[in-house]
Amino acid sequence: MQKPINSRYAIIDLGSNTFHLLIIEKQSDTIRTLVKEQIPAKIAMAGINQGIITEEAIERALKVLHFFRQQIDEQRVPLENSIALGTSAIRNAKNGTEFCKTIEKEMGIVIEIISGDREAELIYEGVRRALNLGTVPSLIMDIGGGSVEFIICHATRIFWKQSFEIGGQRLLEKFLHTDPISSSAIQRMNNYFQEQLLPLVNAAHQYAPQTLVGSSGSFDTLVDMDYMHRLGHLPDPEKTDFNYPLEEFYRAYELFTSLNHDERMTIPGMIELRVDMIVPAAVLIAHVLKSLNIRQIRCSTFALKEGIMAWVLKEASTGYTELN
């Protein structure tokens, strides 16, 4: 028989805008979440389009990771059971390797920088644990601060995947020079998407995804806004799969593109973390829906960190020794 599992693991997703910490305990066939945190570190701010992580961003990162390290120690997770993955802002920064060395020296946390391709694979693994993707191709969309991952897939197979360096912080700094956003900026963004996303359009013609599956991030906020608007309360935090009405997206889109920062903050369900980034995210979502003629949206609260969790547990299970 196999040795039973009784282990704790810490997963850190160092996103370009938000750092996530997930601490779990695996006991035989049960997984228990001990800690789940998301804190804005904004390491992409003011430097992502120049390919650097600024000194201010490094200070913010150290502050967040110091708190995460405290949580890891309090939950008695051994550092060898901790995994930290760096994504777009780190992999594309000229000082990304230096940043990782600084974190390791200060925190004892070793960061593995993953490719956009690997990021897309892990997002797929996370999303398919949140909902049943079925047998008809869907398009998963994960909007980060630095990159956006698209995956055409169904429940058991990835047909096509690609990471595009068109994340929310990049778009914010490149296009949004007025608040509210101007109609000319929206037009420039759509022209930019038409050029950048040609590989997506070609793949969609081949595989014909019927549903857009939004992964975490801005899609979480869209769902929260929908619940507050229609039902007057936030969704059950244990629920991981949502059908999101198309008409609700376009209602939200009109709000995001006509209101300024302070006005957007008054929308029920809005949070400070997303209030600015959600504007370019909404323009991007609208472009994808229109250009691919997609009429159905689902949302997954699981994303990269849950995919990392699945990978970590799979790797751990292959190391078990057989007991005679």
Residue frames relative to the residue before (quaternion, step in Angstrom):
aa qw qx qy qz dx dy dz
M 1.0000 0.0000 0.0000 0.0000 0.00 0.00 0.00
Q 0.5207 -0.6353 0.4654 0.3295 3.57 -1.23 0.46
K 0.5592 -0.5763 0.4823 0.3501 3.50 -1.25 0.61
P 0.4416 -0.7010 0.4760 0.2950 3.66 -0.75 0.90
I 0.4407 -0.6812 0.5199 0.2673 3.55 -1.14 0.67
N 0.1576 0.7388 -0.6511 0.0741 3.54 -1.06 0.75
S 0.3420 0.7661 -0.4516 0.3034 3.54 0.47 1.25
R 0.2688 -0.7299 0.6041 0.1734 3.52 -1.30 0.48
Y 0.0866 -0.7931 0.6028 0.0060 3.52 -1.06 0.87
A 0.1852 -0.7540 0.6206 0.1096 3.54 -1.17 0.71
I 0.1001 -0.7873 0.6082 0.0135 3.55 -0.86 1.04
I 0.0630 -0.7883 0.6121 0.0041 3.56 -0.79 1.07
D 0.1297 -0.7586 0.6375 0.0366 3.54 -0.84 1.11
L 0.1501 -0.8045 0.5717 0.0586 3.56 -0.40 1.26
G 0.0835 -0.8279 0.5547 0.0012 3.53 0.19 1.30
S 0.6501 -0.5445 0.3658 0.3835 3.56 -1.26 0.38
N 0.7565 0.3076 -0.1775 0.5492 3.57 1.18 -0.54
T 0.8151 0.1526 -0.0151 0.5586 3.56 0.89 -1.04
F 0.2518 -0.7183 0.6252 0.1725 3.55 -1.12 0.75
H 0.1569 -0.7846 0.5968 0.0602 3.56 -0.98 0.93
L 0.0879 -0.7621 0.6385 0.0612 3.54 -1.15 0.72
L 0.0011 0.7695 -0.6380 0.0276 3.55 -0.92 0.99
I 0.0327 -0.7778 0.6277 -0.0020 3.58 -0.72 1.10
I 0.0326 -0.8129 0.5804 -0.0366 3.54 -0.72 1.11
E 0.2304 -0.7242 0.6274 0.1698 3.49 -1.34 0.35
K 0.1731 -0.7769 0.6010 0.0724 3.54 -0.83 1.05
Q 0.0400 0.7806 -0.6204 0.0646 3.54 -0.67 1.14
S 0.7978 -0.1630 0.0380 0.5792 3.55 -0.29 1.33
D 0.8164 -0.2170 0.1604 0.5106 3.62 -0.54 -1.09
T 0.6251 0.5494 -0.3394 0.4384 3.59 1.24 0.14
I 0.1602 -0.7538 0.6302 0.0948 3.55 -1.12 0.81
R 0.0728 -0.7948 0.6025 0.0089 3.55 -0.80 1.05
T 0.3265 -0.7366 0.5593 0.1948 3.56 -0.87 0.98
L 0.2091 -0.7975 0.5595 0.0848 3.56 -0.72 1.13
V 0.7929 0.0103 0.0352 0.6082 3.58 0.99 -0.85
K 0.0588 0.7634 -0.6422 0.0373 3.56 -1.04 0.83
E 0.0768 0.8136 -0.5625 0.1253 3.56 -0.40 1.28
Q 0.0125 0.7543 -0.6545 -0.0498 3.54 -1.23 0.54
I 0.0121 0.8091 -0.5812 0.0863 3.54 -0.66 1.17
P 0.4313 -0.7006 0.4943 0.2806 3.61 -0.84 0.89
A 0.0956 -0.7750 0.6228 0.0482 3.58 -0.81 1.01
K 0.1643 -0.8499 0.4860 0.1202 3.57 1.31 -0.47
I 0.1465 0.8224 -0.5364 0.1207 3.57 0.85 0.97
A 0.6183 0.5481 -0.3490 0.4422 3.59 1.23 -0.28
M 0.5220 0.6918 -0.4025 0.2948 3.58 1.17 -0.56
A 0.8755 0.1008 -0.1137 0.4588 3.53 -1.07 0.99
G 0.7852 0.3231 -0.1929 0.4918 3.61 1.18 -0.02
I 0.5284 0.6971 -0.4053 0.2657 3.57 1.15 -0.51
N 0.7050 0.4491 -0.2788 0.4728 3.60 0.95 -0.77
Q 0.6543 0.4515 -0.3106 0.5212 3.56 1.35 -0.08
G 0.4720 -0.7084 0.4147 0.3215 3.57 1.30 -0.03
I 0.6301 0.4949 -0.3715 0.4690 3.58 1.00 0.76
I 0.3060 -0.6636 0.6369 0.2457 3.52 -1.37 0.35
T 0.3601 -0.7747 0.4790 0.2017 3.58 -0.45 1.19
E 0.6605 -0.4983 0.3823 0.4115 3.56 -1.30 0.35
E 0.6361 0.5270 -0.3259 0.4598 3.58 1.02 -0.82
A 0.6474 0.5181 -0.3108 0.4646 3.59 1.03 -0.82
I 0.6288 0.5264 -0.3331 0.4653 3.59 1.02 -0.76
E 0.6401 0.5192 -0.3215 0.4663 3.59 1.00 -0.80
R 0.6466 0.5032 -0.3233 0.4735 3.59 0.98 -0.83
A 0.6440 0.5295 -0.3187 0.4509 3.58 0.97 -0.87
L 0.6584 0.5138 -0.3097 0.4545 3.59 0.91 -0.90
K 0.6384 0.5338 -0.3243 0.4499 3.57 1.01 -0.81
V 0.6758 0.4786 -0.2915 0.4788 3.59 0.91 -0.94
L 0.7021 0.4741 -0.2792 0.4520 3.59 0.85 -0.94
H 0.5628 0.5635 -0.3882 0.4637 3.60 1.17 -0.44
F 0.6484 0.4944 -0.3068 0.4910 3.59 1.00 -0.83
F 0.6444 0.5157 -0.3252 0.4615 3.61 0.95 -0.86
R 0.6512 0.5152 -0.3248 0.4528 3.60 0.93 -0.86
Q 0.6068 0.5422 -0.3463 0.4667 3.59 1.07 -0.70
Q 0.6581 0.5090 -0.3009 0.4661 3.57 0.96 -0.92
I 0.6385 0.5282 -0.3160 0.4620 3.58 0.99 -0.87
D 0.6803 0.4814 -0.2869 0.4724 3.58 0.92 -0.90
E 0.6495 0.5251 -0.3187 0.4482 3.60 0.95 -0.86
Q 0.7123 0.4220 -0.2466 0.5037 3.58 1.09 -0.73
R 0.4091 -0.7534 0.4342 0.2766 3.57 1.34 0.16
V 0.3065 0.7225 -0.5478 0.2898 3.54 0.86 1.01
P 0.3819 -0.7175 0.5218 0.2588 3.62 -0.66 0.99
L 0.5807 -0.6193 0.3935 0.3527 3.60 -0.98 0.80
E 0.6193 0.5393 -0.3585 0.4439 3.59 1.11 -0.56
N 0.6741 0.4319 -0.2916 0.5235 3.61 1.28 -0.23
S 0.5793 0.5457 -0.3827 0.4692 3.57 1.25 0.40
I 0.0332 -0.7919 0.6098 0.0046 3.55 -0.94 0.88
A 0.0828 -0.7866 0.6118 0.0073 3.54 -0.94 0.98
L 0.0934 -0.8102 0.5784 0.0168 3.56 -0.75 1.07
G 0.2429 -0.7629 0.5878 0.1158 3.54 -0.98 0.97
T 0.2139 -0.7998 0.5540 0.0876 3.55 -0.99 0.87
S 0.8978 -0.0733 -0.0119 0.4341 3.56 -1.25 -0.53
A 0.7022 0.4782 -0.3016 0.4327 3.60 0.65 -1.05
I 0.6912 0.4599 -0.2755 0.4846 3.58 1.04 -0.77
R 0.7009 0.4841 -0.2997 0.4295 3.61 0.80 -0.94
N 0.7389 0.4055 -0.2329 0.4852 3.60 1.13 -0.53
A 0.5539 0.6198 -0.3948 0.3915 3.58 1.25 -0.08
K 0.5247 -0.6339 0.4742 0.3130 3.54 -1.04 0.83
N 0.7490 0.3338 -0.1896 0.5400 3.57 1.14 -0.64
G 0.2681 0.8060 -0.4906 0.1943 3.59 1.22 0.48
T 0.6657 0.4916 -0.3029 0.4726 3.58 0.94 -0.89
E 0.6358 0.5225 -0.3149 0.4728 3.56 1.03 -0.83
F 0.6104 0.5487 -0.3339 0.4634 3.58 1.05 -0.80
C 0.6736 0.4978 -0.2963 0.4590 3.59 0.86 -0.96
K 0.6401 0.5173 -0.3240 0.4666 3.61 1.03 -0.77
T 0.6285 0.5330 -0.3298 0.4606 3.58 1.04 -0.77
I 0.6562 0.5062 -0.3054 0.4688 3.59 0.95 -0.90
E 0.6581 0.5075 -0.3168 0.4572 3.59 0.92 -0.87
K 0.6653 0.5081 -0.3012 0.4567 3.58 0.95 -0.89
E 0.7393 0.4366 -0.2288 0.4587 3.58 0.88 -0.97
M 0.8183 0.2843 -0.0895 0.4915 3.57 0.95 -0.95
G 0.3988 -0.7071 0.4876 0.3213 3.57 1.17 -0.46
I 0.5363 0.6091 -0.3957 0.4299 3.57 1.30 0.28
V 0.2324 -0.7756 0.5759 0.1133 3.57 -0.67 1.13
I 0.1993 -0.7922 0.5703 0.0860 3.58 -0.72 1.11
E 0.1846 -0.7422 0.6351 0.1085 3.54 -0.96 0.94
I 0.2632 -0.7601 0.5756 0.1469 3.57 -0.73 1.07
I 0.1546 -0.8130 0.5577 0.0640 3.57 -0.66 1.11
S 0.5389 -0.6117 0.4773 0.3280 3.55 -1.23 0.53
G 0.6375 -0.5134 0.4032 0.4091 3.56 -1.26 0.30
D 0.6137 0.5584 -0.3361 0.4456 3.56 1.10 -0.72
R 0.6749 0.4740 -0.2830 0.4895 3.57 0.95 -0.91
E 0.6041 0.5575 -0.3481 0.4507 3.57 1.05 -0.75
A 0.6505 0.5168 -0.3104 0.4619 3.58 0.96 -0.90
E 0.6375 0.5308 -0.3235 0.4553 3.61 0.96 -0.85
L 0.6952 0.4756 -0.2770 0.4623 3.57 0.89 -0.94
I 0.5997 0.5385 -0.3580 0.4714 3.60 1.10 -0.65
Y 0.6239 0.5326 -0.3283 0.4684 3.59 0.99 -0.85
E 0.6619 0.5044 -0.3112 0.4589 3.60 0.89 -0.91
G 0.6546 0.5056 -0.3138 0.4662 3.58 1.04 -0.72
V 0.6864 0.5005 -0.2897 0.4410 3.57 0.82 -1.04
R 0.7046 0.4733 -0.3019 0.4341 3.60 0.84 -0.83
R 0.6011 0.5057 -0.3690 0.4968 3.57 1.31 0.06
A 0.6409 0.5147 -0.3218 0.4699 3.57 1.28 -0.21
L 0.8176 0.0273 0.0409 0.5736 3.57 1.05 -0.72
N 0.5112 -0.6231 0.4980 0.3199 3.52 -1.31 0.39
L 0.2739 -0.7991 0.5187 0.1321 3.57 -0.46 1.21
G 0.3957 -0.7648 0.4442 0.2473 3.58 1.28 -0.14
T 0.6458 -0.5522 0.3950 0.3492 3.55 -1.33 -0.33
V 0.6250 0.5076 -0.3355 0.4891 3.59 1.29 -0.18
P 0.5398 -0.6524 0.4077 0.3418 3.64 -0.81 0.86
S 0.0983 -0.7517 0.6509 0.0394 3.53 -1.11 0.89
L 0.3377 -0.7084 0.5768 0.2267 3.54 -1.32 0.31
I 0.1970 -0.7566 0.6142 0.1068 3.58 -0.59 1.17
M 0.0604 -0.7820 0.6203 -0.0005 3.55 -1.02 0.92
D 0.0136 -0.7925 0.6088 -0.0326 3.57 -0.70 1.11
I 0.1476 -0.8166 0.5566 0.0393 3.57 -0.45 1.26
G 0.0660 -0.7959 0.6018 0.0089 3.54 -0.51 1.21
G 0.6790 -0.4695 0.3556 0.4382 3.54 -1.27 -0.12
G 0.7715 0.3372 -0.1737 0.5109 3.56 1.09 -0.73
S 0.8186 0.0880 -0.0107 0.5676 3.55 0.92 -0.89
V 0.2416 -0.7123 0.6329 0.1835 3.52 -1.38 0.25
E 0.1869 -0.7821 0.5875 0.0911 3.55 -0.84 1.04
F 0.0981 -0.7600 0.6411 0.0425 3.53 -1.07 0.90
I 0.0059 -0.7876 0.6150 -0.0378 3.56 -0.92 0.97
I 0.1567 -0.7477 0.6380 0.0967 3.59 -0.78 1.03
C 0.1680 0.8076 -0.5179 0.2268 3.53 -0.51 1.21
H 0.1327 -0.7067 0.6525 0.2390 3.48 -1.41 -0.24
A 0.8263 -0.3075 0.1401 0.4505 3.59 -1.26 -0.11
T 0.8173 0.2656 -0.1184 0.4974 3.60 1.00 -0.69
R 0.8033 0.2467 -0.1125 0.5302 3.60 1.19 -0.10
I 0.2851 -0.6884 0.6371 0.1973 3.52 -1.25 0.69
F 0.2572 -0.7726 0.5634 0.1397 3.58 -0.79 1.03
W 0.7840 -0.0720 0.1124 0.6063 3.55 1.03 -0.85
K 0.0538 0.7877 -0.6126 0.0380 3.57 -1.09 0.66
Q 0.1108 0.7783 -0.6151 0.0603 3.54 -1.19 0.60
S 0.2724 -0.7284 0.6095 0.1540 3.52 -1.19 0.74
F 0.1309 -0.7898 0.5981 0.0371 3.56 -0.89 1.01
E 0.3828 -0.7346 0.5135 0.2238 3.58 -0.89 0.91
I 0.4173 0.6836 -0.4734 0.3668 3.55 0.64 1.22
G 0.1990 0.8319 -0.4956 0.1505 3.58 1.07 0.75
G 0.7583 -0.4574 0.2554 0.3880 3.51 -1.34 0.39
Q 0.6763 0.4804 -0.3121 0.4631 3.61 0.90 -0.84
R 0.6087 0.5411 -0.3477 0.4645 3.58 1.04 -0.75
L 0.6903 0.4809 -0.2787 0.4633 3.58 0.86 -1.00
L 0.6149 0.5672 -0.3381 0.4312 3.55 1.01 -0.86
E 0.7349 0.4239 -0.2327 0.4755 3.56 0.85 -1.01
K 0.6758 0.5140 -0.2880 0.4428 3.57 1.13 -0.63
F 0.8398 0.2477 -0.0661 0.4786 3.58 0.91 -0.94
L 0.7366 0.4479 -0.2545 0.4382 3.60 0.96 -0.77
H 0.0852 0.8196 -0.5538 0.1196 3.56 -0.05 1.34
T 0.7163 0.2927 -0.2403 0.5861 3.57 1.32 0.13
D 0.1341 -0.7733 0.6141 0.0832 3.56 -1.22 0.45
P 0.3926 -0.2423 -0.8333 0.3046 1.63 -0.97 2.32
I 0.6577 -0.4909 0.4008 0.4072 3.53 -1.35 0.30
S 0.4128 -0.7104 0.5122 0.2502 3.59 -1.04 0.75
S 0.6047 -0.5600 0.4173 0.3827 3.57 -1.20 0.48
S 0.6251 0.5331 -0.3465 0.4528 3.61 1.08 -0.63
A 0.6279 0.5216 -0.3352 0.4703 3.60 1.08 -0.67
I 0.6224 0.5254 -0.3349 0.4737 3.59 1.03 -0.76
Q 0.6528 0.5073 -0.3142 0.4667 3.59 0.97 -0.84
R 0.6508 0.5078 -0.3168 0.4671 3.59 0.96 -0.84
M 0.6404 0.5178 -0.3241 0.4655 3.58 1.01 -0.78
N 0.6617 0.5039 -0.3126 0.4588 3.59 0.91 -0.85
N 0.6244 0.5199 -0.3329 0.4785 3.58 1.06 -0.72
Y 0.6442 0.5252 -0.2996 0.4684 3.55 1.04 -0.87
F 0.6607 0.4981 -0.3060 0.4709 3.59 0.93 -0.89
Q 0.6209 0.5552 -0.3434 0.4339 3.58 0.97 -0.82
E 0.6842 0.4693 -0.2691 0.4891 3.54 1.05 -0.80
Q 0.7241 0.4719 -0.2532 0.4347 3.58 0.80 -1.05
L 0.7706 0.4037 -0.1878 0.4560 3.57 0.97 -0.88
L 0.2574 0.7905 -0.5163 0.2055 3.59 1.15 0.46
P 0.6346 0.5156 -0.3556 0.4529 3.68 0.93 -0.68
L 0.6236 0.5311 -0.3331 0.4669 3.60 1.08 -0.70
V 0.6548 0.5130 -0.3126 0.4586 3.58 0.88 -0.93
N 0.6555 0.5072 -0.3106 0.4655 3.60 0.95 -0.86
A 0.6618 0.4967 -0.3046 0.4718 3.60 0.97 -0.86
A 0.6468 0.5211 -0.3181 0.4571 3.59 1.02 -0.80
H 0.6083 0.5366 -0.3512 0.4676 3.60 1.08 -0.64
Q 0.6820 0.4912 -0.2854 0.4606 3.56 1.04 -0.78
Y 0.8205 0.2867 -0.1150 0.4810 3.59 0.80 -1.02
A 0.2588 -0.8355 0.4606 0.1509 3.61 1.32 -0.14
P 0.0222 0.8066 -0.5894 0.0390 3.65 0.50 1.09
Q 0.3391 -0.7748 0.5112 0.1533 3.55 -0.96 0.95
T 0.7892 0.2384 -0.0826 0.5599 3.56 1.18 -0.65
L 0.2980 -0.6997 0.6154 0.2072 3.55 -1.14 0.71
V 0.1160 -0.7737 0.6206 0.0521 3.58 -0.82 1.03
G 0.1948 -0.8002 0.5610 0.0833 3.56 -0.38 1.25
S 0.2416 -0.8047 0.5350 0.0886 3.52 -0.81 1.07
S 0.8624 -0.1841 0.0967 0.4616 3.54 -0.65 1.26
G 0.7072 0.5112 -0.2976 0.3874 3.60 -1.19 -0.61
S 0.8453 -0.0104 0.0467 0.5321 3.56 -0.80 -1.08
F 0.6215 0.5534 -0.3483 0.4314 3.59 1.06 -0.65
D 0.5765 0.5607 -0.3752 0.4610 3.60 1.14 -0.56
T 0.6741 0.4903 -0.2920 0.4690 3.56 0.94 -0.91
L 0.6167 0.5383 -0.3452 0.4590 3.59 1.00 -0.74
V 0.6572 0.4959 -0.3057 0.4782 3.59 0.96 -0.85
D 0.6407 0.5222 -0.3290 0.4567 3.60 0.93 -0.86
M 0.6553 0.5100 -0.3065 0.4653 3.58 0.97 -0.86
D 0.6341 0.5345 -0.3219 0.4566 3.57 1.01 -0.84
Y 0.6672 0.4990 -0.2988 0.4654 3.58 0.89 -0.94
M 0.6721 0.4917 -0.3047 0.4622 3.58 0.91 -0.89
H 0.6627 0.5145 -0.3009 0.4535 3.58 1.01 -0.81
R 0.7763 0.3721 -0.1859 0.4737 3.58 0.82 -1.01
L 0.8252 0.2608 -0.0829 0.4942 3.56 0.94 -0.93
G 0.4441 -0.7317 0.4281 0.2899 3.58 1.22 -0.30
H 0.7501 0.2667 -0.2146 0.5659 3.59 1.21 0.33
L 0.5697 -0.5874 0.4530 0.3539 3.56 -1.28 0.36
P 0.5834 -0.5989 0.4053 0.3697 3.61 -1.13 0.48
D 0.6469 -0.4883 0.4176 0.4106 3.54 -1.32 0.30
P 0.4266 -0.7353 0.4582 0.2595 3.64 -0.61 1.06
E 0.6260 0.5381 -0.3412 0.4496 3.59 1.22 -0.33
K 0.5847 0.5857 -0.3710 0.4213 3.60 1.22 -0.37
T 0.1818 -0.8281 0.5267 0.0612 3.59 -0.82 0.98
D 0.7483 0.3469 -0.1634 0.5413 3.60 1.26 -0.32
F 0.0238 0.8147 -0.5761 0.0614 3.57 -0.72 1.08
N 0.2844 -0.6721 0.6484 0.2170 3.52 -1.18 0.68
Y 0.1444 -0.8220 0.5503 0.0259 3.55 -0.65 1.15
P 0.4112 -0.7492 0.4556 0.2491 3.62 -0.48 1.15
L 0.5210 -0.6553 0.4562 0.3018 3.57 -0.90 0.97
E 0.6631 0.5125 -0.3141 0.4461 3.58 0.95 -0.85
E 0.6085 0.5426 -0.3520 0.4598 3.59 1.15 -0.57
F 0.6086 0.5407 -0.3612 0.4547 3.58 1.05 -0.70
Y 0.7049 0.4625 -0.2869 0.4548 3.58 0.82 -0.93
R 0.5685 0.5481 -0.3832 0.4791 3.61 1.18 -0.45
A 0.6732 0.4883 -0.2881 0.4748 3.57 0.92 -0.96
Y 0.6169 0.5641 -0.3363 0.4338 3.58 1.00 -0.85
E 0.6598 0.5084 -0.3095 0.4588 3.58 0.91 -0.90
L 0.6383 0.5164 -0.3238 0.4700 3.59 1.04 -0.75
F 0.6854 0.5070 -0.2945 0.4318 3.58 0.81 -1.01
T 0.7487 0.4176 -0.2198 0.4656 3.57 0.97 -0.84
S 0.7176 0.4183 -0.2593 0.4928 3.61 1.24 -0.06
L 0.7082 0.4368 -0.2542 0.4929 3.60 1.22 -0.38
N 0.4230 -0.6750 0.5301 0.2907 3.57 -1.20 0.46
H 0.7879 -0.3530 0.2238 0.4523 3.55 -1.35 0.11
D 0.7133 0.4587 -0.2731 0.4541 3.59 0.69 -1.07
E 0.6527 0.5074 -0.3095 0.4699 3.58 1.04 -0.78
R 0.6362 0.5169 -0.3338 0.4654 3.60 1.02 -0.74
M 0.6284 0.5560 -0.3363 0.4277 3.59 1.05 -0.73
T 0.6500 0.5176 -0.3252 0.4516 3.61 1.16 -0.44
I 0.4968 0.6482 -0.4416 0.3715 3.62 1.24 -0.15
P 0.4563 -0.6810 0.4878 0.3000 3.65 -0.72 0.95
G 0.7582 0.3215 -0.2703 0.4987 3.58 -0.79 1.07
M 0.5707 0.5860 -0.3860 0.4266 3.60 1.23 -0.31
I 0.1160 -0.7708 0.6209 0.0828 3.57 -1.18 0.65
E 0.6574 -0.5412 0.3637 0.3776 3.56 -1.19 0.64
L 0.6081 0.5988 -0.3391 0.3959 3.56 1.01 -0.83
R 0.7997 0.3186 -0.1395 0.4894 3.59 1.02 -0.80
V 0.4511 0.7657 -0.4170 0.1903 3.57 1.21 -0.42
D 0.7325 0.3731 -0.2390 0.5168 3.62 1.05 -0.60
M 0.6769 0.5197 -0.2947 0.4300 3.57 0.89 -0.97
I 0.6168 0.5855 -0.3539 0.3893 3.57 1.11 -0.60
V 0.5544 0.6078 -0.4027 0.4013 3.60 1.18 -0.36
P 0.7165 0.3885 -0.2788 0.5078 3.66 0.66 -0.91
A 0.5892 0.5728 -0.3727 0.4311 3.60 1.10 -0.62
A 0.6702 0.4997 -0.2986 0.4604 3.59 0.94 -0.89
V 0.6310 0.5182 -0.3365 0.4691 3.60 1.01 -0.76
L 0.6500 0.5109 -0.3078 0.4709 3.58 1.03 -0.81
I 0.6484 0.5075 -0.3227 0.4668 3.60 0.90 -0.88
A 0.6546 0.5127 -0.3165 0.4566 3.60 0.90 -0.89
H 0.6365 0.5270 -0.3278 0.4580 3.57 1.00 -0.80
V 0.6714 0.4972 -0.3016 0.4594 3.60 0.90 -0.92
L 0.6407 0.5276 -0.3284 0.4509 3.59 0.91 -0.87
K 0.7078 0.4667 -0.2644 0.4596 3.56 0.86 -0.99
S 0.7183 0.4689 -0.2748 0.4342 3.58 0.77 -0.99
L 0.7412 0.3601 -0.2177 0.5230 3.60 1.14 -0.58
N 0.3678 -0.7637 0.4587 0.2666 3.58 1.34 0.03
I 0.2981 0.7480 -0.5235 0.2787 3.56 0.88 1.02
R 0.1800 -0.8296 0.5270 0.0404 3.55 -0.82 1.06
Q 0.7297 0.3589 -0.2281 0.5354 3.60 1.24 0.02
I 0.0970 -0.7899 0.6047 0.0320 3.57 -1.00 0.90
R 0.0368 -0.7407 0.6697 0.0374 3.52 -1.11 0.84
C 0.2101 -0.7820 0.5760 0.1119 3.56 -1.17 0.53
S 0.1799 -0.7691 0.6092 0.0703 3.53 -1.05 0.92
T 0.3411 -0.7306 0.5481 0.2223 3.59 -0.89 0.87
F 0.6157 0.5105 -0.3481 0.4890 3.59 1.29 -0.21
A 0.0147 0.7917 -0.6093 0.0427 3.54 -1.11 0.74
L 0.8665 -0.0863 0.0598 0.4881 3.55 -1.06 -0.82
K 0.6981 0.4930 -0.3153 0.4125 3.61 0.72 -0.98
E 0.6447 0.4986 -0.3268 0.4785 3.60 1.09 -0.65
G 0.6081 0.5316 -0.3435 0.4791 3.57 1.18 -0.56
I 0.6233 0.5179 -0.3280 0.4855 3.56 1.07 -0.78
M 0.6215 0.5517 -0.3335 0.4452 3.58 1.00 -0.86
A 0.6618 0.5049 -0.3059 0.4621 3.57 0.90 -0.96
W 0.6568 0.5111 -0.3006 0.4659 3.57 1.00 -0.86
V 0.6525 0.5220 -0.3127 0.4515 3.59 0.92 -0.94
L 0.6876 0.4798 -0.2873 0.4632 3.59 0.88 -0.92
K 0.6262 0.5235 -0.3364 0.4698 3.57 1.07 -0.69
E 0.6472 0.5105 -0.3116 0.4727 3.57 0.98 -0.89
A 0.6552 0.5170 -0.3182 0.4495 3.59 0.94 -0.86
S 0.6700 0.5244 -0.3089 0.4250 3.57 0.95 -0.88
T 0.6371 0.5325 -0.3425 0.4396 3.61 1.09 -0.57
G 0.6583 0.5206 -0.3096 0.4470 3.55 1.26 -0.31
Y 0.4618 0.6938 -0.4545 0.3144 3.60 1.20 0.00
T 0.3398 -0.7237 0.5648 0.2044 3.51 -1.09 0.74
E 0.4617 -0.6637 0.5144 0.2858 3.54 -1.14 0.67
L 0.2347 -0.7738 0.5735 0.1314 3.59 -0.81 0.98
N 0.3066 -0.7687 0.5343 0.1719 3.57 -0.74 1.03
